[in-house]
Structure formats: structure tokens, C-alpha cells
Amino acid sequence: MVNDKILAQFLQKPPDARKKMWFGAMKISQTGKEEYAQEAARMLDQYEAIELAGKRPEASELVGALMFEPHGHGFVSFGYAEGEMVASIRKTEQHRHEGNRVYQVNVLGRTMPETCRSIEEARELGAFEYDKQSGDAS
């Protein structure tokens, strides 16, 4: 069960503090003991839901069949098909080296096994996987 106290703290934090909490949970989800990694992964899902429910930039960048939000400096962004959120792109850490893979793509509830170097690459993967999963791939 996700710790409600931590979620309440997340809601009260300014954007920079939310980003620190996000990256902390992301690191634990990838490198922590299994029980903590699972809890951190659930927490990331909750953080993402909070971000989605908040004020979001208008999706205006078309890639394949998906409209994506403009790339800001946040830690999660969303892709939409016919007004419904169908993809999320999570930043797993801050860029430390040119070319490191820091974007994780989730499409229709499925996290892609590969990570991406750039937001553009992540969007392309998201659009491709959406077409494939929804049966629209040619």
C-alpha cells in the first residue's frame, strides 16, 4: 500500500521538490531491494496520477497518431489519442552524460523494456507502440 503521508507531502511541495521526490522514488524502483522497489514503483504511479490530474500544458506536438505535451523540464509528460491519455514518458534521472538513456515510455499501461536518449526518441517509440498495440500499425 502506498504511503498516504508521502503522497500528501508530494502534493504540498513546489515543483522542484516534487522532482527530487520523483527521482528518489525512481532510483529506489530501479536499484532498491525488491519490496522497496515495488513500493517505489507504486508511488511513481501515484505521483504520475497526481501530475496528470493537475494543470497540464496543452498537447500540441503531433508524433504519429499521438499528440504530446510540449517538452518542458518536468519529470513526466503525456501523449494523447482522441483526447484520452494513452502514453506517458517518465524521466528516470537527470541527464549526466550526453546520450545516456533517461526516458522510460509507458503505452496503454505497458512499460517498454528499452529506454530512450531523447524526448523525441521517446515520443517516436510511444507513437510506434501505440499504433502496434491499438492495431493501427501498417
C-alpha positions as CSV (number, residue, x, y, z in Angstrom):
1,M,0.0,0.0,0.0
2,V,1.4,3.4,-0.9
3,N,2.2,5.6,2.0
4,D,-0.5,8.3,2.1
5,K,1.7,10.6,4.2
6,I,4.3,10.7,1.5
7,L,1.6,11.4,-1.2
8,A,0.3,14.2,0.9
9,Q,3.8,15.7,1.2
10,F,4.2,15.4,-2.5
11,L,1.0,17.4,-3.1
12,Q,2.2,20.2,-0.9
13,K,5.7,20.5,-2.4
14,P,6.7,23.1,-5.1
15,P,7.7,21.7,-8.5
16,D,11.5,21.4,-7.7
17,A,10.8,19.5,-4.5
18,R,8.4,17.2,-6.4
19,K,11.1,16.5,-8.9
20,K,13.5,15.5,-6.1
21,M,10.9,13.1,-4.6
22,W,10.2,11.7,-8.1
23,F,13.9,10.9,-8.8
24,G,14.3,9.5,-5.3
25,A,11.4,7.0,-5.9
26,M,12.7,6.3,-9.4
27,K,16.2,5.4,-8.1
28,I,14.7,3.1,-5.4
29,S,12.4,1.4,-8.0
30,Q,15.4,0.6,-10.2
31,T,18.1,-0.3,-7.6
32,G,16.4,-1.0,-4.3
33,K,15.5,-4.2,-2.5
34,E,12.5,-5.9,-4.2
35,E,10.0,-4.9,-1.5
36,Y,11.1,-1.3,-1.6
37,A,11.4,-1.2,-5.3
38,Q,7.8,-2.4,-5.7
39,E,6.6,0.2,-3.2
40,A,8.6,2.9,-5.0
41,A,7.1,1.8,-8.4
42,R,3.6,2.1,-7.0
43,M,4.4,5.5,-5.6
44,L,5.6,6.6,-9.0
45,D,2.3,5.6,-10.5
46,Q,0.6,7.7,-7.8
47,Y,2.9,10.7,-8.5
48,E,2.1,10.3,-12.2
49,A,-1.7,10.3,-11.5
50,I,-1.3,13.4,-9.4
51,E,0.6,15.2,-12.2
52,L,-2.0,14.1,-14.8
53,A,-4.8,15.4,-12.6
54,G,-3.2,18.8,-12.2
55,K,-2.9,21.7,-14.7
56,R,-1.1,20.3,-17.8
57,P,0.2,22.1,-20.9
58,E,-2.0,21.7,-24.0
59,A,-0.9,18.8,-26.1
60,S,0.2,20.4,-29.4
61,E,3.0,18.3,-30.8
62,L,1.9,15.5,-33.2
63,V,4.0,12.4,-33.5
64,G,2.4,9.5,-35.4
65,A,-1.2,9.2,-34.2
66,L,-0.4,10.8,-30.8
67,M,-0.5,14.4,-29.6
68,F,2.2,15.1,-27.0
69,E,2.6,18.0,-24.5
70,P,5.4,20.4,-25.3
71,H,8.6,19.2,-23.7
72,G,9.3,21.1,-20.5
73,H,11.7,20.4,-17.7
74,G,9.3,18.2,-15.8
75,F,9.7,14.6,-14.9
76,V,6.7,13.1,-16.7
77,S,4.8,14.1,-19.8
78,F,1.8,12.6,-21.6
79,G,0.6,11.6,-25.1
80,Y,-3.0,11.6,-26.1
81,A,-5.1,9.8,-28.8
82,E,-8.5,11.4,-29.4
83,G,-8.2,13.4,-26.2
84,E,-7.5,10.3,-24.0
85,M,-4.1,9.9,-22.3
86,V,-2.6,6.7,-23.7
87,A,1.1,7.2,-23.2
88,S,3.4,8.6,-20.5
89,I,7.1,9.4,-20.8
90,R,8.9,9.3,-17.4
91,K,12.3,10.9,-16.9
92,T,14.3,8.4,-14.9
93,E,17.1,10.7,-13.8
94,Q,18.7,14.0,-14.8
95,H,21.0,13.9,-17.9
96,R,24.5,13.3,-16.6
97,H,26.3,12.4,-19.9
98,E,25.4,13.2,-23.4
99,G,23.5,10.3,-24.9
100,N,22.5,8.5,-21.7
101,R,19.1,6.9,-21.7
102,V,16.9,8.7,-19.2
103,Y,13.4,8.4,-20.7
104,Q,11.0,5.5,-19.9
105,V,7.9,5.0,-22.1
106,N,4.6,3.6,-21.0
107,V,1.9,2.9,-23.6
108,L,-1.6,1.7,-22.7
109,G,-0.4,0.5,-19.3
110,R,2.7,-1.3,-20.6
111,T,6.2,-0.1,-19.8
112,M,8.6,-0.5,-22.7
113,P,11.7,-2.5,-21.8
114,E,14.1,-0.1,-23.6
115,T,14.8,3.4,-22.5
116,C,15.4,6.4,-24.8
117,R,18.1,9.1,-25.1
118,S,15.9,12.0,-26.1
119,I,12.3,13.1,-25.7
120,E,12.0,12.9,-29.5
121,E,13.1,9.2,-29.5
122,A,10.7,8.5,-26.6
123,R,7.8,10.1,-28.4
124,E,8.6,8.1,-31.6
125,L,8.7,4.9,-29.5
126,G,5.4,5.8,-27.8
127,A,3.7,6.5,-31.1
128,F,5.0,3.3,-32.7
129,E,4.0,1.2,-29.7
130,Y,0.6,2.8,-29.6
131,D,0.0,2.0,-33.2
132,K,1.2,-1.6,-32.7
133,Q,-0.9,-2.1,-29.5
134,S,-4.0,-0.5,-30.8
135,G,-3.8,-2.4,-34.1
136,D,-3.1,0.7,-36.3
137,A,0.5,-0.2,-37.3
138,S,1.0,-0.6,-41.0
